[in-house]
Amino acid sequence: MKLDNNPQKDLTLLLNQPASVLALYQHSLQLWTVTLRKIYPLALACTFIPLLCSQYVSLQTDVALLNANRFDYNDITPFTLCLLLLNVIISMASYATLLTYTRSLIDTQPLSAWMLAKRIAIKTPLLVFSGFLAILSLFVGFILFILPGIYIFVVLFLFYPLVILEDNNPFKDFIHSFSLIKHHWWRTFFSLTLPIFLLTTFSLSCSKLLAYSLTPAHADTLRLSLRFLFQTLFMSVLFPWFCIQTLAVLHDLRLRRATAF
């Protein structure tokens, strides 16, 4: 499905004019309540699989460090690095899957399972490359000074959706994300980056608090299971909203850029 870059395209479920940060929140929450029933099964799968992989990688890393009784980069084996890379790829593919399907629902043109899988298979290698590009840009940004690094961090919240939704090369999407956020960095920060960061932190904190509120008599397996279960249920409900809010902010920035000329 080739997406039109024209912000004036009739996107039935998105606002057709620039809106305030509060209006974007209100609209995305309305879309979330309307589409959640259709999206949730896929959102649950796209949350469960990456978290399960992340849990496994974490356990393998903890075991390696426990056996070594100290932290040493030499203790990180090629197998562990492969697990980490695989976990990143699965996480990126899951995000791309849910964002693409959510966009198709908002466009009122739901994708078939075959078309969705085909698109994600094409996009996943680009996302992996984009991940290395993002890490490099963040590294350079923080090396130069902390403020450029923070600025680039917010830009990445637009960069990945552009790579997923557009049919351009990652370098062009990277430049495009900077052009969209120009003069609207704070708007993007408060409408997209900050809420996602806070909600993710809240989820991690609550899951750990729930797990460690148990008495020492409880097995570690039970602690890990409860933490995993809470994170999966909590994030699977919010994950669709993350995608909808991302699409709403991206569309709003396109409208603002178009009306600025």
C-alpha positions in Angstrom: 0.0 0.0 0.0 1.7 3.2 -1.1 0.8 6.1 1.1 0.2 9.5 -0.3 2.4 12.2 1.1 -0.2 14.9 0.5 -1.5 16.0 3.8 -4.8 17.2 2.3 -5.7 13.6 1.4 -9.1 12.7 2.8 -8.2 10.7 5.9 -11.6 10.1 7.3 -10.7 9.4 10.9 -8.0 12.1 11.3 -8.5 15.8 11.8 -8.4 17.9 8.6 -6.8 20.9 10.2 -4.0 21.7 12.6 -5.0 21.2 16.2 -3.8 22.0 19.7 -1.9 19.5 21.8 -5.0 19.0 23.9 -7.2 18.5 20.9 -4.8 15.9 19.6 -5.0 14.0 22.8 -8.8 14.1 22.8 -9.0 12.9 19.2 -6.5 10.1 19.6 -8.4 8.9 22.7 -11.6 8.9 20.8 -10.1 6.9 18.0 -8.5 4.5 20.5 -11.9 3.7 22.1 -13.5 3.2 18.7 -10.7 1.0 17.2 -9.4 -0.9 20.3 -11.7 -3.9 19.8 -10.4 -4.4 16.2 -6.8 -3.8 17.1 -6.4 -5.5 20.4 -5.8 -9.1 19.3 -2.9 -7.9 17.1 -1.7 -5.5 19.8 -1.6 -8.3 22.3 0.5 -10.4 20.0 2.8 -7.5 19.2 3.3 -6.9 22.9 3.5 -10.4 24.1 6.2 -11.7 21.6 8.7 -8.8 22.1 8.3 -8.8 25.9 8.8 -12.6 26.0 11.9 -12.3 23.9 13.2 -9.5 26.1 12.5 -11.5 29.2 14.5 -14.4 27.8 17.4 -12.3 26.8 17.4 -10.6 30.2 17.5 -14.0 31.9 20.3 -15.3 29.7 22.3 -12.1 30.4 21.7 -12.3 34.2 22.8 -15.9 34.2 26.0 -15.1 32.3 26.8 -12.2 34.7 25.9 -14.3 37.8 28.3 -17.1 36.7 31.1 -14.5 36.1 30.3 -12.8 39.5 31.3 -9.5 37.9 30.5 -7.4 34.8 33.0 -7.8 32.0 32.4 -7.1 28.3 34.3 -10.3 27.6 31.5 -12.3 29.3 29.1 -11.1 26.6 29.2 -14.0 24.2 28.3 -13.9 20.4 25.2 -15.9 21.3 24.1 -13.1 23.7 24.7 -10.5 21.1 22.7 -12.5 18.6 19.8 -12.7 21.1 20.0 -9.0 21.7 19.9 -8.3 17.9 17.0 -10.7 17.4 15.1 -9.1 20.2 15.6 -5.6 18.6 14.4 -6.9 15.2 11.3 -8.6 16.7 10.5 -5.4 18.6 10.9 -3.2 15.5 8.8 -5.6 13.4 6.1 -5.7 16.0 5.9 -1.9 16.2 5.8 -1.7 12.4 3.1 -4.3 12.2 0.8 -2.6 14.6 1.5 0.9 13.3 0.8 -0.2 9.7 -2.4 -2.0 10.6 -3.6 0.9 12.7 -2.9 3.3 9.8 -4.9 1.1 7.5 -7.9 1.2 9.9 -7.7 4.9 10.2 -7.6 5.1 6.4 -10.7 2.8 6.4 -8.7 0.4 4.2 -7.8 -2.5 6.4 -5.0 -4.6 5.1 -5.3 -8.4 4.7 -2.9 -10.6 6.7 -0.9 -11.4 3.6 -0.5 -7.8 2.5 0.5 -6.8 6.1 3.0 -9.6 6.4 4.5 -8.7 3.0 4.9 -5.1 3.9 6.5 -5.8 7.2 8.9 -8.3 5.6 10.0 -5.5 3.3 10.2 -2.8 6.0 12.0 -4.8 8.7 15.5 -4.7 7.1 15.1 -0.9 6.6 14.1 -0.6 10.2 17.2 -2.4 11.4 19.4 -0.1 9.2 17.4 2.9 10.5 18.2 1.7 14.1 21.9 1.8 13.4 21.5 5.3 11.8 19.5 6.4 14.9 22.1 5.1 17.3 24.9 6.8 15.4 23.0 10.1 15.2 22.3 10.0 19.0 25.9 9.2 19.7 27.1 12.1 17.7 24.4 14.4 19.2 25.4 13.6 22.8 29.1 13.7 22.0 28.7 17.2 20.6 26.6 18.3 23.5 23.7 16.9 25.4 21.0 19.3 23.9 21.5 18.1 20.3 21.2 14.5 21.6 17.9 15.3 23.3 16.7 17.1 20.1 17.5 14.1 18.0 15.9 11.8 20.5 12.5 13.5 19.9 13.1 13.5 16.1 13.4 9.7 16.2 9.8 9.5 17.3 8.9 10.7 13.8 11.7 9.0 12.0 10.6 5.4 12.6 7.0 6.0 11.6 8.2 7.7 8.4 10.4 4.7 7.6 7.4 2.3 8.3 4.7 4.3 6.4 6.6 5.9 3.5 8.3 4.3 0.5 11.5 6.4 0.7 15.0 5.5 1.8 15.9 5.9 5.5 18.2 8.9 4.8 15.4 10.8 3.1 13.0 10.0 6.0 15.6 11.1 8.5 15.9 14.5 6.8 12.1 14.7 6.4 11.6 14.1 10.2 13.8 17.1 10.9 11.9 19.3 8.5 8.6 18.3 10.1 9.7 18.9 13.6 11.3 22.3 12.7 9.5 25.0 14.8 7.4 22.3 16.4 9.9 20.5 18.7 8.2 21.4 21.9 4.7 20.5 20.5 6.1 17.1 19.4 7.8 16.6 22.8 4.6 17.2 24.8 2.2 15.5 22.5 4.2 12.3 21.7 7.6 11.8 23.4 6.8 12.7 27.0 3.5 10.7 27.4 5.1 7.6 25.8 8.1 7.9 28.0 6.0 8.5 31.2 3.6 5.7 30.5 6.4 3.2 29.7 8.2 4.2 32.9 5.0 3.8 34.8 4.4 0.3 33.4 7.9 -0.8 34.3 7.7 0.7 37.8 4.3 -0.9 38.6 5.3 -4.3 37.2 8.5 -4.3 39.4 6.6 -3.0 42.4 4.0 -5.7 42.0 6.6 -8.4 41.6 8.8 -7.4 44.6 5.8 -6.7 46.9 5.7 -10.5 47.3 7.4 -12.0 50.3 10.8 -13.6 49.9 9.1 -17.0 50.3 7.6 -16.7 46.8 9.7 -18.2 44.0 11.5 -16.0 41.6 9.6 -17.6 38.8 6.3 -16.3 40.2 7.8 -12.8 40.5 8.9 -12.8 36.9 5.6 -14.2 35.7 3.6 -11.5 37.5 5.8 -8.8 36.2 5.6 -10.1 32.7 1.8 -10.6 32.8 1.2 -7.0 34.1 3.5 -5.5 31.5 1.9 -7.4 28.7 -1.7 -6.5 29.7 -0.9 -2.9 30.4 1.2 -2.2 27.3 -1.1 -4.2 25.0 -3.9 -1.8 25.9 -1.8 1.3 25.5 0.2 0.2 22.5 -2.7 1.0 20.1 -3.0 4.5 21.6 0.7 5.0 21.1 0.3 4.2 17.4 -2.8 6.4 17.0 -1.2 9.3 18.8 1.9 8.9 16.6 -0.3 9.0 13.4 -2.2 12.0 14.7 0.9 14.0 15.5 2.6 13.1 12.3 -0.5 14.1 10.3 -0.8 17.4 12.3 2.8 18.3 11.6 2.3 17.6 7.9 -0.7 19.9 7.9 1.2 22.6 9.6 4.1 22.3 7.2 1.7 22.5 4.2 -0.1 25.5 5.5 3.2 27.3 6.2 3.9 27.7 2.5 
